[in-house]
Amino acid sequence: MGRLHLHLISDSTGETLENIAKAAIAQFDDVEVVRHFWPMVRSESHLDRIMAEVQASPGMILFTLVNGELRVSLERRASALNLPTVAALDAVTDALSRMLGQEAKARPGRQHALDAAYFARVEAIQFTVAHDDGIGWENWEQADIVLAGVSRTSKTPTSIYLANRGYKTANIPIVPESPPPQALYHLKRPMVVGLTTGLDRLVQVRRNRLLSLNQAPETSYVDDERVKAELAYARRMFADNGWPVIDVTRRSIEETAAAVIKLVEDRGAA
């Protein structure tokens, strides 16, 4: 296993830089990455302290600094240590600058400005948390998306992920013994999406859930025939109402959310 020290230096919160680093690191196997995170770097004195740490643990430097003098200083110091530096957003910013015919505005943390989109995302998260697991069905018409599915089909984590993308998302468990409120069948604004999964995977996920809660591992909750009937009931409901269905068996939360967003965008473009 290789080992790499990765220094992340940002003049803002560093959230964008962290996400870029995570996505890039995920492309490599058998590498131990030691991340050193340095947010809100806006002065030469702060850079002095950081470079002392970098020298003690040399490695690649990934940065987002808009201050020209600070960038030059960082690159000069890194070069003296024979360490590579990568400006994480330069390629994209330069390409956009050429396409748009204008210079990028050098403002630290501009991508996280407290604009209307930011407040819309906060509102979406608040709505989604308040409408988890069938709660607050009276307000579902205000949602952008309603996720429906049997227990343990990743409804809640997918909802939270969608909320972080700015979509007000409600979700409801489909239980044969407890039909959903009639309001679900008469929604106009939200897109209702059914989530389903394979029988074997669902039974295993439910068994793991019971074990984590120190509950009896053999109940109707994990009985093959009972779970098969639940899945069939949910699929009939989805089909009868013409709701799109996503099979989450081999999908990550991010992949499921991306598929949901594509459905919403396609409906908007229709």
Salt bridges, closest charged atoms under 4 A:
GLU32 OE2 - ARG3 NE 3.49
GLU44 OE2 - ARG77 NH2 2.79
ASP48 OD1 - ARG77 NH2 2.48
ASP90 OD2 - ARG71 NH2 2.61
GLU123 OE2 - LYS168 NZ 3.00
ASP144 OD1 - ARG189 NH2 2.94
GLU177 OE2 - ARG226 NH2 3.29
GLU218 OE2 - ARG207 NH1 2.77
GLU225 OE2 - LYS228 NZ 3.75
GLU230 OE1 - ARG206 NH2 3.00
GLU230 OE2 - ARG226 NE 3.72
ASP266 OD2 - LYS262 NZ 2.91
